[in-house]
Amino acid sequence: MQIKTWRTRAWIAVLISLPVNAVLFGAGAIAVLSIPPLADEAKYLLPAVIVAGLAATLPLAWMLAPRLRLRQGHASARHGA
């Protein structure tokens, strides 16, 4: 049973890694381009944002994956339905 849980978590993490990466890159790019002193160095900082986003994507997706496994029965029980 434990291997099935791990496998499900891994698949969920892989599936959400692309949206997580997009959010991380978008936040970093907006931060770099909206602050004038950083915008002057954008040609060096944007590649750093890309690398940092890629490095943070899988650990963040791995941490978020168990939260996406919530079953329907658990959600309705919490709301008193």
Sequence and secondary structure as in RCSB ss.txt:
>XXXX:A:sequence
MQIKTWRTRAWIAVLISLPVNAVLFGAGAIAVLSIPPLADEAKYLLPAVIVAGLAATLPLAWMLAPRLRLRQGHA
SARHGA
>XXXX:A:secstr
 HHHHHHHHHHHHHHHHHHHHHHHHHHHHHHHHHSHHHHTTHHHHHHHHHHHHHHHHHHHHHHHGGGGG  HHHH
HHHTT 
